[in-house]
């Protein structure tokens, strides 16, 4: 379910949304977290809010659904945790200059339909994300969906 990017920039949506992305990074022990919004035709995800070192890059990034981990999460509606051996779309690593060593990603739903993905990358402690980090990310993704519902209306 694509949503207009401009609708998410309203303070009633953006302020709590950005806070939840920061909280997701902290809860997961991640170097960075991003909320990816499903774009117009549903064939790509666009970085909307980022907590980490590169918001100026990731909040302008666009990643195709096909061939990306966040795209798989958006398409299936199922959360995932992956390590360095999992193939990923190279666009974000190329843009930031930082390799993704591990990622956790959870779908964000608006009125029951996937509208985006909340991702966390590169555990600060190294290694892979533990199950508890994925659980925390899924909870923050659920709360993000509630923020969108409340802020965007029916």
N, C-alpha and C positions, 0 to 999 in steps of 0.2 A: 504494500500500500504506500505508494509515493506521497510525500507531503511537500508542500512548497517550502523551500529553504527560508524565504522571507517570513513566513509564519512563525518559524522557530526562532527568529531573531527578536521577537517581541520580548521585552524585559520579563514579563510574567512567565515566559517559557525559558528564555536564555539564562537568566540568573540561577534558578534552581537546577537547570540542566547542566550548566557548567560546574556547579558545586558537586553534583552527583558524579560527574566524570572525574573530578579531582578525588572525591571520596573513593571511587572505584580503584584508581591507581594506588591510593594508600592502602585500601583493604586487601588488595592483591599483592602488595609489595612490588608493584611494577614500576619500571622506569618511566613508562608513558601509558596513557589511556586515551582512547578516541571514541567519540560517538560518530558512526558512519550512517548517513541518511540515504535511504534508497532513493535514487534519482528518477526523474520523470518517467522514462519508459520502463523502469525496473531492470535495466541491463547493467547498471553501474551503481556504486556507492560513493557518496561524496563526504569527505571529512567535514563535520560541522563544528564540533567542539573538541579541543585537545588539551590535556593536562600533561605537560612534559617539556622537553627542551625545544621542540620544533613546532609550536602551534602555527607560526607564520607559514609553515610549509604544509602541514597536515590538514589545516582548516581550508586549504585550497586544493587538496589532493582529490583525485578521482580514480577509483579502482573498479575494473570490470567484475561483474558477478561471476562470470565464467573464468575459471582458472585461478581463483583466489580463495583463501581460507574464509575471509569474511563473507565472500559471495556464497560459499557453500553453506555457511550458517544462515544467511538471509534466505537462501533457496529452500533449505530443509526445515528451518525453524528450530534447529537443535544446536545447543551449545557445544563447543569443542575446545580441546586443549591440545596443542601441537608443539613439537620440538623442532630442532634444527634440521632434521632429516626430511621433514614434510615439505613438499614443493609448495611454494607460495608465488604469488605474482610479484615480480621484482620492482615494480614502480616505486613503492614507498621506500624500500631500502636504498634505491638509487637516488631518490629525492633527498633523503635525510643524511645519507652517507653512513648510516649506522645499520649493521646487519641485525636482523631479527633472529634471536637465538631461541625464543619460545614465545608462544602466543596463547592467550585464552580469549574466547569470543562468545558472546551470548546475544540471542536475538532480542530486539526491543519491539514490543507489540503495541499497536494503537487499535482499540476496539477489537482485540483478538487477532489482528492481522499484522504480520511482520512489516515494520516501517523502517527498520534500520538495525544496526549491530553495534554493540558496545564491545570494544576490544581493549585488552591490556597486553603489553609486550615487555619482554626482557625483565625477568624477575631481578630485583636489586641484589638478592642473595645468590644469584646465578642458578644454573640448572633449569629444571622445568617448573611450571606452576603446579602446586599440589591441588588435590581435589577441593580443599577448603577455599582456595583462591577462586576456583571456578564457581563454587557455591556463592561466594560473596559477589562475584561479578554478575551472576544470574539475578541475585536479589537487587543489585543496583540497576540492572537492565529493566527489571519489573517496575521499580520505583520511577525510572526514567519514562516508561510508558505511561504511568499515572500522571506525571508532570505534563506530558504531552496532551493527554486526555483533558486534564483540567485547563491547561493554558490555551488549547486550540478549540475547545468546546466540542460539541457533537458534530 
